[in-house]
């Protein structure tokens, strides 16, 4: 049942009117309190439509932010101008959603051959899922 709910949510996200094509998730590393303050100011800029997955709290903690494609260059320019280091965590959010949807559909359509299994957990205690292909013997 949970899988069906997730599949439905993914379908709505992927095939709905709003797409995430070209959107990126940046992992930002602030080196001091001044940069944390700048990131807090950035988070208050509603016109940029930023979605902070991890808020700027302390310089020892990375900040993850989902940036819409049409604001990507402005955000990267702001970070560069303020010498704030960042890495691209997810190059294209839409592609990630499509891959996840494909995985769920593959399992749903081929239950006798494909299954989703958990092989452990991430550093953040999230399950690490993989697709197992083949028959159990």
N, C-alpha and C positions, 0 to 999 in steps of 0.2 A: 504494500500500500504506500509506504514511504517513497519507494522508487517511482511509483506512478505520479505521486505529487511532485517530485523533483522533475520528472520528465515533462509534466504539464507546465511547470514554471519555466523550464528551459525553452519549451516550444513557444510560450507566450513571449519570452525575452527575445528569442531568435526571430520569430516570424511576426512579431508585433510591429507597429509603425516605427517605434524608436529602435534604431540599431546602434551598436557600439563599434562600428567599423572605423578603424584608425585610432580609436581611443587607446591610451596606454596607462599602465600602472607604474608609477615611479617610486623607487625606494630612496628616500632622501636621508642623508646623514649630516646632521648639524654638528659643528665642532665646538660651539660655545653657546652661552645663553643669548648672546646678541642674535645669532642665527635662529635660535628657537623663537625669539620674539618676532623676527621677520616671517617665519613660517606661520606663526599664529596670526599675524596681520594678513598673510596670504589666504589663510583659511576663512577669513572674514569677508573676502572679496566675493560676494554672491554672484556677480556677473560672470565669473570664471567657471561657475558650476562644478567646483571641485568636490570630490567625494573622498574625504579622509578616512581610510580604513584603519589607520593608527594615528592618533592625534600627536602633535608636537608637545611633548611633556618635558623630556630631559635629553641632553645631548648624547647620553649613552644609549638611547633607544632610537632605532630607525623609525622614520615616518613613511607610511605607505599611502599614496594618494592616487586615485583614479582621475585621469585628466581627459576631458573630451577633446577630440581631434582638433576642433576649431579653436581651442585655446592652448594647444600643446606648445606652439612656438613661443607664445607670450610667457608661459610658465617656465619653460626652459631658459628663456632669455633672462627672466627675473632671477632664477637660480644662478645662472652664470655670472650675471652682473654683481651678485652678492657673494661670489665664491662659495656657494653651497653645493656640495658634492651630491650627485644622484646617480643611480643606475636604473635602467629600464628593466622592471621585473616581468611585465607582460607587454610584449611588442604590439599586439592587436587583441583587444578584449573580445571582439566579435569572433575571431578565429578560435579562441579558447572555448567560447560557448558552443560553437558548432562542433568542435571535437568532442566535448562532453556529451552533447546531444547524440552524436553518432555512436559513441560508446554505449549509451543507454539503449539506443535503438538496436544495436548489434546484439546485445544481451537479450533484449525482449523478443527479437525475431528468431534467435537461434539458441533457445534455452537448453537444448540437448547437446550443444557443442561449445557454447561460450558461457562463461560465468564470471561474475565480478567477485574478486576476493580481496581481503585486507591483508597486507604483508607486514604491517607494523604501523607506527605512527611517526609523524614529523616532530621536529623540535618543538613546534607549537601545539603538540598533542592532537593533531588532526590525523584522521585515518589515511593511510597510503593505500589507495585502491589500484589494482591492476586487473586486466582481463586475462583470464585463463582460457586457452583454446585447446580443446581435446576432450576425449571421453575419460571419465573416472573408471579405473579398472581395479 
